[in-house]
Amino acid sequence: METFDHVLSEEVFKLFGEMGYAGQVIYLTHHQYLCEVAKAVIPSVTIHELG
């Protein structure tokens, strides 16, 4: 998703949010800005940072 523009990334996270009602969604990234987009689109998102 790092090659998507901001608008497309938001749309994908909206889909992930909908998918979360049916099951667990796991998305791995090292791009901090995508975590910020996820938080903005899905306020109830849980983000785990690995050390």
CHARMM internal coordinates of N, CA and C (Angstrom, degrees):
IC EDIT
DIST 1 N 1 CA 1.4459
DIST 1 CA 1 C 1.5276
ANGL 1 N 1 CA 1 C 110.28
DIST 1 C 2 N 1.3299
ANGL 1 CA 1 C 2 N 117.79
DIHE 1 N 1 CA 1 C 2 N -10.80
DIST 2 N 2 CA 1.4545
ANGL 1 C 2 N 2 CA 119.70
DIHE 1 CA 1 C 2 N 2 CA -177.93
DIST 2 CA 2 C 1.5213
ANGL 2 N 2 CA 2 C 112.93
DIHE 1 C 2 N 2 CA 2 C -64.75
DIST 2 C 3 N 1.3201
ANGL 2 CA 2 C 3 N 117.83
DIHE 2 N 2 CA 2 C 3 N -16.16
DIST 3 N 3 CA 1.4616
ANGL 2 C 3 N 3 CA 119.87
DIHE 2 CA 2 C 3 N 3 CA 177.72
DIST 3 CA 3 C 1.5243
ANGL 3 N 3 CA 3 C 112.65
DIHE 2 C 3 N 3 CA 3 C -92.57
DIST 3 C 4 N 1.3391
ANGL 3 CA 3 C 4 N 117.79
DIHE 3 N 3 CA 3 C 4 N -4.15
DIST 4 N 4 CA 1.4655
ANGL 3 C 4 N 4 CA 121.70
DIHE 3 CA 3 C 4 N 4 CA 179.13
DIST 4 CA 4 C 1.5243
ANGL 4 N 4 CA 4 C 109.37
DIHE 3 C 4 N 4 CA 4 C -79.18
DIST 4 C 5 N 1.3272
ANGL 4 CA 4 C 5 N 116.49
DIHE 4 N 4 CA 4 C 5 N 152.32
DIST 5 N 5 CA 1.4582
ANGL 4 C 5 N 5 CA 119.42
DIHE 4 CA 4 C 5 N 5 CA 172.02
DIST 5 CA 5 C 1.5319
ANGL 5 N 5 CA 5 C 108.58
DIHE 4 C 5 N 5 CA 5 C -76.94
DIST 5 C 6 N 1.3181
ANGL 5 CA 5 C 6 N 116.33
DIHE 5 N 5 CA 5 C 6 N 172.28
DIST 6 N 6 CA 1.4685
ANGL 5 C 6 N 6 CA 121.73
DIHE 5 CA 5 C 6 N 6 CA -174.79
DIST 6 CA 6 C 1.5338
ANGL 6 N 6 CA 6 C 111.87
DIHE 5 C 6 N 6 CA 6 C -58.95
DIST 6 C 7 N 1.3190
ANGL 6 CA 6 C 7 N 116.71
DIHE 6 N 6 CA 6 C 7 N -43.14
DIST 7 N 7 CA 1.4716
ANGL 6 C 7 N 7 CA 120.99
DIHE 6 CA 6 C 7 N 7 CA -177.61
DIST 7 CA 7 C 1.5244
ANGL 7 N 7 CA 7 C 110.65
DIHE 6 C 7 N 7 CA 7 C -64.08
DIST 7 C 8 N 1.3165
ANGL 7 CA 7 C 8 N 116.87
DIHE 7 N 7 CA 7 C 8 N -44.72
DIST 8 N 8 CA 1.4691
ANGL 7 C 8 N 8 CA 120.16
DIHE 7 CA 7 C 8 N 8 CA -179.44
DIST 8 CA 8 C 1.5301
ANGL 8 N 8 CA 8 C 110.38
DIHE 7 C 8 N 8 CA 8 C -66.69
DIST 8 C 9 N 1.3209
ANGL 8 CA 8 C 9 N 117.24
DIHE 8 N 8 CA 8 C 9 N -38.64
DIST 9 N 9 CA 1.4662
ANGL 8 C 9 N 9 CA 119.98
DIHE 8 CA 8 C 9 N 9 CA 176.71
DIST 9 CA 9 C 1.5190
ANGL 9 N 9 CA 9 C 111.13
DIHE 8 C 9 N 9 CA 9 C -60.71
DIST 9 C 10 N 1.3359
ANGL 9 CA 9 C 10 N 117.20
DIHE 9 N 9 CA 9 C 10 N -42.27
DIST 10 N 10 CA 1.4634
ANGL 9 C 10 N 10 CA 120.54
DIHE 9 CA 9 C 10 N 10 CA 177.15
DIST 10 CA 10 C 1.5187
ANGL 10 N 10 CA 10 C 111.28
DIHE 9 C 10 N 10 CA 10 C -59.42
DIST 10 C 11 N 1.3255
ANGL 10 CA 10 C 11 N 117.05
DIHE 10 N 10 CA 10 C 11 N -42.91
DIST 11 N 11 CA 1.4677
ANGL 10 C 11 N 11 CA 120.79
DIHE 10 CA 10 C 11 N 11 CA -179.38
DIST 11 CA 11 C 1.5243
ANGL 11 N 11 CA 11 C 111.41
DIHE 10 C 11 N 11 CA 11 C -63.83
DIST 11 C 12 N 1.3236
ANGL 11 CA 11 C 12 N 116.80
DIHE 11 N 11 CA 11 C 12 N -39.99
DIST 12 N 12 CA 1.4647
ANGL 11 C 12 N 12 CA 120.15
DIHE 11 CA 11 C 12 N 12 CA 178.92
DIST 12 CA 12 C 1.5321
ANGL 12 N 12 CA 12 C 109.93
DIHE 11 C 12 N 12 CA 12 C -64.87
DIST 12 C 13 N 1.3364
ANGL 12 CA 12 C 13 N 117.03
DIHE 12 N 12 CA 12 C 13 N -42.30
DIST 13 N 13 CA 1.4679
ANGL 12 C 13 N 13 CA 119.04
DIHE 12 CA 12 C 13 N 13 CA 178.82
DIST 13 CA 13 C 1.5202
ANGL 13 N 13 CA 13 C 111.42
DIHE 12 C 13 N 13 CA 13 C -66.45
DIST 13 C 14 N 1.3220
ANGL 13 CA 13 C 14 N 118.47
DIHE 13 N 13 CA 13 C 14 N -31.91
DIST 14 N 14 CA 1.4660
ANGL 13 C 14 N 14 CA 120.29
DIHE 13 CA 13 C 14 N 14 CA 174.22
DIST 14 CA 14 C 1.5265
ANGL 14 N 14 CA 14 C 109.96
DIHE 13 C 14 N 14 CA 14 C -62.34
DIST 14 C 15 N 1.3228
ANGL 14 CA 14 C 15 N 116.00
DIHE 14 N 14 CA 14 C 15 N -42.13
DIST 15 N 15 CA 1.4704
ANGL 14 C 15 N 15 CA 119.68
DIHE 14 CA 14 C 15 N 15 CA 177.02
DIST 15 CA 15 C 1.5278
ANGL 15 N 15 CA 15 C 110.84
DIHE 14 C 15 N 15 CA 15 C -63.87
DIST 15 C 16 N 1.3331
ANGL 15 CA 15 C 16 N 117.25
DIHE 15 N 15 CA 15 C 16 N -42.22
DIST 16 N 16 CA 1.4639
ANGL 15 C 16 N 16 CA 120.63
DIHE 15 CA 15 C 16 N 16 CA 176.95
DIST 16 CA 16 C 1.5252
ANGL 16 N 16 CA 16 C 109.88
DIHE 15 C 16 N 16 CA 16 C -58.89
DIST 16 C 17 N 1.3306
ANGL 16 CA 16 C 17 N 116.77
DIHE 16 N 16 CA 16 C 17 N -41.03
DIST 17 N 17 CA 1.4554
ANGL 16 C 17 N 17 CA 120.73
DIHE 16 CA 16 C 17 N 17 CA 178.91
DIST 17 CA 17 C 1.5094
ANGL 17 N 17 CA 17 C 111.98
DIHE 16 C 17 N 17 CA 17 C -60.81
DIST 17 C 18 N 1.3198
ANGL 17 CA 17 C 18 N 116.94
DIHE 17 N 17 CA 17 C 18 N -41.34
DIST 18 N 18 CA 1.4661
ANGL 17 C 18 N 18 CA 121.10
DIHE 17 CA 17 C 18 N 18 CA 177.12
DIST 18 CA 18 C 1.5258
ANGL 18 N 18 CA 18 C 110.87
DIHE 17 C 18 N 18 CA 18 C -67.53
DIST 18 C 19 N 1.3338
ANGL 18 CA 18 C 19 N 116.23
DIHE 18 N 18 CA 18 C 19 N -39.45
DIST 19 N 19 CA 1.4588
ANGL 18 C 19 N 19 CA 120.12
DIHE 18 CA 18 C 19 N 19 CA 179.08
DIST 19 CA 19 C 1.5244
ANGL 19 N 19 CA 19 C 111.19
DIHE 18 C 19 N 19 CA 19 C -63.64
DIST 19 C 20 N 1.3216
ANGL 19 CA 19 C 20 N 116.50
DIHE 19 N 19 CA 19 C 20 N -28.57
DIST 20 N 20 CA 1.4548
ANGL 19 C 20 N 20 CA 121.32
DIHE 19 CA 19 C 20 N 20 CA -179.39
DIST 20 CA 20 C 1.5178
ANGL 20 N 20 CA 20 C 113.87
DIHE 19 C 20 N 20 CA 20 C -63.56
DIST 20 C 21 N 1.3227
ANGL 20 CA 20 C 21 N 117.00
DIHE 20 N 20 CA 20 C 21 N -20.58
DIST 21 N 21 CA 1.4653
ANGL 20 C 21 N 21 CA 119.82
DIHE 20 CA 20 C 21 N 21 CA 176.35
DIST 21 CA 21 C 1.5272
ANGL 21 N 21 CA 21 C 111.52
DIHE 20 C 21 N 21 CA 21 C -73.21
DIST 21 C 22 N 1.3281
ANGL 21 CA 21 C 22 N 117.08
DIHE 21 N 21 CA 21 C 22 N -21.87
DIST 22 N 22 CA 1.4627
ANGL 21 C 22 N 22 CA 121.13
DIHE 21 CA 21 C 22 N 22 CA -178.10
DIST 22 CA 22 C 1.5281
ANGL 22 N 22 CA 22 C 112.40
DIHE 21 C 22 N 22 CA 22 C -100.56
DIST 22 C 23 N 1.3173
ANGL 22 CA 22 C 23 N 116.80
DIHE 22 N 22 CA 22 C 23 N -19.89
DIST 23 N 23 CA 1.4580
ANGL 22 C 23 N 23 CA 120.05
DIHE 22 CA 22 C 23 N 23 CA -178.05
DIST 23 CA 23 C 1.5112
ANGL 23 N 23 CA 23 C 110.28
DIHE 22 C 23 N 23 CA 23 C -179.02
DIST 23 C 24 N 1.3013
ANGL 23 CA 23 C 24 N 115.94
DIHE 23 N 23 CA 23 C 24 N -176.26
DIST 24 N 24 CA 1.4504
ANGL 23 C 24 N 24 CA 121.79
DIHE 23 CA 23 C 24 N 24 CA -177.83
DIST 24 CA 24 C 1.5256
ANGL 24 N 24 CA 24 C 109.89
DIHE 23 C 24 N 24 CA 24 C -83.32
DIST 24 C 25 N 1.3132
ANGL 24 CA 24 C 25 N 116.17
DIHE 24 N 24 CA 24 C 25 N 135.25
DIST 25 N 25 CA 1.4632
ANGL 24 C 25 N 25 CA 121.66
DIHE 24 CA 24 C 25 N 25 CA 176.87
DIST 25 CA 25 C 1.5214
ANGL 25 N 25 CA 25 C 107.54
DIHE 24 C 25 N 25 CA 25 C -112.99
DIST 25 C 26 N 1.3194
ANGL 25 CA 25 C 26 N 116.25
DIHE 25 N 25 CA 25 C 26 N 126.20
DIST 26 N 26 CA 1.4628
ANGL 25 C 26 N 26 CA 121.43
DIHE 25 CA 25 C 26 N 26 CA 177.53
DIST 26 CA 26 C 1.5255
ANGL 26 N 26 CA 26 C 107.48
DIHE 25 C 26 N 26 CA 26 C -118.90
DIST 26 C 27 N 1.3185
ANGL 26 CA 26 C 27 N 115.62
DIHE 26 N 26 CA 26 C 27 N 124.52
DIST 27 N 27 CA 1.4593
ANGL 26 C 27 N 27 CA 121.33
DIHE 26 CA 26 C 27 N 27 CA 177.79
DIST 27 CA 27 C 1.5200
ANGL 27 N 27 CA 27 C 107.61
DIHE 26 C 27 N 27 CA 27 C -128.75
DIST 27 C 28 N 1.3077
ANGL 27 CA 27 C 28 N 117.69
DIHE 27 N 27 CA 27 C 28 N 125.35
DIST 28 N 28 CA 1.4609
ANGL 27 C 28 N 28 CA 122.06
DIHE 27 CA 27 C 28 N 28 CA -179.40
DIST 28 CA 28 C 1.5229
ANGL 28 N 28 CA 28 C 109.87
DIHE 27 C 28 N 28 CA 28 C -105.52
DIST 28 C 29 N 1.3240
ANGL 28 CA 28 C 29 N 116.03
DIHE 28 N 28 CA 28 C 29 N 135.18
DIST 29 N 29 CA 1.4575
ANGL 28 C 29 N 29 CA 120.64
DIHE 28 CA 28 C 29 N 29 CA 177.00
DIST 29 CA 29 C 1.5109
ANGL 29 N 29 CA 29 C 109.57
DIHE 28 C 29 N 29 CA 29 C -154.19
DIST 29 C 30 N 1.3092
ANGL 29 CA 29 C 30 N 115.69
DIHE 29 N 29 CA 29 C 30 N 157.10
DIST 30 N 30 CA 1.4613
ANGL 29 C 30 N 30 CA 120.55
DIHE 29 CA 29 C 30 N 30 CA 172.04
DIST 30 CA 30 C 1.5363
ANGL 30 N 30 CA 30 C 109.93
DIHE 29 C 30 N 30 CA 30 C -112.13
DIST 30 C 31 N 1.3102
ANGL 30 CA 30 C 31 N 117.01
DIHE 30 N 30 CA 30 C 31 N 9.84
DIST 31 N 31 CA 1.4649
ANGL 30 C 31 N 31 CA 122.66
DIHE 30 CA 30 C 31 N 31 CA 179.68
DIST 31 CA 31 C 1.5278
ANGL 31 N 31 CA 31 C 109.52
DIHE 30 C 31 N 31 CA 31 C -95.62
DIST 31 C 32 N 1.3221
ANGL 31 CA 31 C 32 N 116.73
DIHE 31 N 31 CA 31 C 32 N 108.98
DIST 32 N 32 CA 1.4555
ANGL 31 C 32 N 32 CA 121.76
DIHE 31 CA 31 C 32 N 32 CA -177.13
DIST 32 CA 32 C 1.5300
ANGL 32 N 32 CA 32 C 111.50
DIHE 31 C 32 N 32 CA 32 C -61.26
DIST 32 C 33 N 1.3405
ANGL 32 CA 32 C 33 N 117.93
DIHE 32 N 32 CA 32 C 33 N -35.48
DIST 33 N 33 CA 1.4651
ANGL 32 C 33 N 33 CA 119.62
DIHE 32 CA 32 C 33 N 33 CA -178.02
DIST 33 CA 33 C 1.5254
ANGL 33 N 33 CA 33 C 111.51
DIHE 32 C 33 N 33 CA 33 C -63.63
DIST 33 C 34 N 1.3184
ANGL 33 CA 33 C 34 N 118.61
DIHE 33 N 33 CA 33 C 34 N -28.84
DIST 34 N 34 CA 1.4640
ANGL 33 C 34 N 34 CA 120.28
DIHE 33 CA 33 C 34 N 34 CA 176.90
DIST 34 CA 34 C 1.5262
ANGL 34 N 34 CA 34 C 110.72
DIHE 33 C 34 N 34 CA 34 C -70.51
DIST 34 C 35 N 1.3183
ANGL 34 CA 34 C 35 N 117.29
DIHE 34 N 34 CA 34 C 35 N -31.36
DIST 35 N 35 CA 1.4671
ANGL 34 C 35 N 35 CA 120.00
DIHE 34 CA 34 C 35 N 35 CA 174.17
DIST 35 CA 35 C 1.5252
ANGL 35 N 35 CA 35 C 109.80
DIHE 34 C 35 N 35 CA 35 C -64.82
DIST 35 C 36 N 1.3199
ANGL 35 CA 35 C 36 N 116.92
DIHE 35 N 35 CA 35 C 36 N -39.78
DIST 36 N 36 CA 1.4601
ANGL 35 C 36 N 36 CA 121.11
DIHE 35 CA 35 C 36 N 36 CA 178.95
DIST 36 CA 36 C 1.5296
ANGL 36 N 36 CA 36 C 110.89
DIHE 35 C 36 N 36 CA 36 C -66.63
DIST 36 C 37 N 1.3213
ANGL 36 CA 36 C 37 N 117.41
DIHE 36 N 36 CA 36 C 37 N -38.47
DIST 37 N 37 CA 1.4705
ANGL 36 C 37 N 37 CA 120.95
DIHE 36 CA 36 C 37 N 37 CA 176.78
DIST 37 CA 37 C 1.5260
ANGL 37 N 37 CA 37 C 109.32
DIHE 36 C 37 N 37 CA 37 C -64.15
DIST 37 C 38 N 1.3295
ANGL 37 CA 37 C 38 N 116.71
DIHE 37 N 37 CA 37 C 38 N -44.38
DIST 38 N 38 CA 1.4760
ANGL 37 C 38 N 38 CA 120.70
DIHE 37 CA 37 C 38 N 38 CA 179.72
DIST 38 CA 38 C 1.5248
ANGL 38 N 38 CA 38 C 110.57
DIHE 37 C 38 N 38 CA 38 C -60.02
DIST 38 C 39 N 1.3355
ANGL 38 CA 38 C 39 N 117.52
DIHE 38 N 38 CA 38 C 39 N -42.93
DIST 39 N 39 CA 1.4644
ANGL 38 C 39 N 39 CA 121.19
DIHE 38 CA 38 C 39 N 39 CA 179.33
DIST 39 CA 39 C 1.5278
ANGL 39 N 39 CA 39 C 111.46
DIHE 38 C 39 N 39 CA 39 C -63.39
DIST 39 C 40 N 1.3245
ANGL 39 CA 39 C 40 N 116.46
DIHE 39 N 39 CA 39 C 40 N -36.85
DIST 40 N 40 CA 1.4662
ANGL 39 C 40 N 40 CA 120.31
DIHE 39 CA 39 C 40 N 40 CA -178.80
DIST 40 CA 40 C 1.5248
ANGL 40 N 40 CA 40 C 111.31
DIHE 39 C 40 N 40 CA 40 C -71.44
DIST 40 C 41 N 1.3252
ANGL 40 CA 40 C 41 N 117.00
DIHE 40 N 40 CA 40 C 41 N -37.05
DIST 41 N 41 CA 1.4635
ANGL 40 C 41 N 41 CA 121.78
DIHE 40 CA 40 C 41 N 41 CA -175.58
DIST 41 CA 41 C 1.5261
ANGL 41 N 41 CA 41 C 111.63
DIHE 40 C 41 N 41 CA 41 C -83.80
DIST 41 C 42 N 1.3322
ANGL 41 CA 41 C 42 N 116.76
DIHE 41 N 41 CA 41 C 42 N -37.56
DIST 42 N 42 CA 1.4659
ANGL 41 C 42 N 42 CA 122.11
DIHE 41 CA 41 C 42 N 42 CA -177.02
DIST 42 CA 42 C 1.5296
ANGL 42 N 42 CA 42 C 107.66
DIHE 41 C 42 N 42 CA 42 C -125.12
DIST 42 C 43 N 1.3145
ANGL 42 CA 42 C 43 N 118.26
DIHE 42 N 42 CA 42 C 43 N 88.36
DIST 43 N 43 CA 1.4731
ANGL 42 C 43 N 43 CA 120.76
DIHE 42 CA 42 C 43 N 43 CA -176.37
DIST 43 CA 43 C 1.5316
ANGL 43 N 43 CA 43 C 114.25
DIHE 42 C 43 N 43 CA 43 C -56.48
DIST 43 C 44 N 1.3173
ANGL 43 CA 43 C 44 N 118.31
DIHE 43 N 43 CA 43 C 44 N -27.20
DIST 44 N 44 CA 1.4689
ANGL 43 C 44 N 44 CA 121.07
DIHE 43 CA 43 C 44 N 44 CA -178.57
DIST 44 CA 44 C 1.5300
ANGL 44 N 44 CA 44 C 112.95
DIHE 43 C 44 N 44 CA 44 C -89.16
DIST 44 C 45 N 1.3182
ANGL 44 CA 44 C 45 N 118.32
DIHE 44 N 44 CA 44 C 45 N 8.08
DIST 45 N 45 CA 1.4609
ANGL 44 C 45 N 45 CA 121.86
DIHE 44 CA 44 C 45 N 45 CA -176.98
DIST 45 CA 45 C 1.5296
ANGL 45 N 45 CA 45 C 110.36
DIHE 44 C 45 N 45 CA 45 C -62.23
DIST 45 C 46 N 1.3102
ANGL 45 CA 45 C 46 N 115.35
DIHE 45 N 45 CA 45 C 46 N 146.36
DIST 46 N 46 CA 1.4720
ANGL 45 C 46 N 46 CA 121.26
DIHE 45 CA 45 C 46 N 46 CA 173.84
DIST 46 CA 46 C 1.5236
ANGL 46 N 46 CA 46 C 107.66
DIHE 45 C 46 N 46 CA 46 C -111.42
DIST 46 C 47 N 1.3197
ANGL 46 CA 46 C 47 N 115.75
DIHE 46 N 46 CA 46 C 47 N 123.76
DIST 47 N 47 CA 1.4595
ANGL 46 C 47 N 47 CA 120.77
DIHE 46 CA 46 C 47 N 47 CA -179.38
DIST 47 CA 47 C 1.5122
ANGL 47 N 47 CA 47 C 108.08
DIHE 46 C 47 N 47 CA 47 C -115.65
DIST 47 C 48 N 1.3336
ANGL 47 CA 47 C 48 N 115.85
DIHE 47 N 47 CA 47 C 48 N 126.09
DIST 48 N 48 CA 1.4552
ANGL 47 C 48 N 48 CA 122.10
DIHE 47 CA 47 C 48 N 48 CA 177.23
DIST 48 CA 48 C 1.5207
ANGL 48 N 48 CA 48 C 107.47
DIHE 47 C 48 N 48 CA 48 C -107.66
DIST 48 C 49 N 1.3136
ANGL 48 CA 48 C 49 N 116.25
DIHE 48 N 48 CA 48 C 49 N 129.06
DIST 49 N 49 CA 1.4625
ANGL 48 C 49 N 49 CA 120.94
DIHE 48 CA 48 C 49 N 49 CA 176.96
DIST 49 CA 49 C 1.5187
ANGL 49 N 49 CA 49 C 108.75
DIHE 48 C 49 N 49 CA 49 C -103.42
DIST 49 C 50 N 1.3098
ANGL 49 CA 49 C 50 N 116.11
DIHE 49 N 49 CA 49 C 50 N 124.52
DIST 50 N 50 CA 1.4512
ANGL 49 C 50 N 50 CA 121.52
DIHE 49 CA 49 C 50 N 50 CA 179.76
DIST 50 CA 50 C 1.5241
ANGL 50 N 50 CA 50 C 109.85
DIHE 49 C 50 N 50 CA 50 C -91.13
DIST 50 C 51 N 1.2976
ANGL 50 CA 50 C 51 N 116.80
DIHE 50 N 50 CA 50 C 51 N 139.27
DIST 51 N 51 CA 1.4581
ANGL 50 C 51 N 51 CA 121.36
DIHE 50 CA 50 C 51 N 51 CA -177.89
DIST 51 CA 51 C 1.4963
ANGL 51 N 51 CA 51 C 113.44
DIHE 50 C 51 N 51 CA 51 C -82.23
END
COOR INIT
IC SEED 1 N 1 CA 1 C
IC BUILD
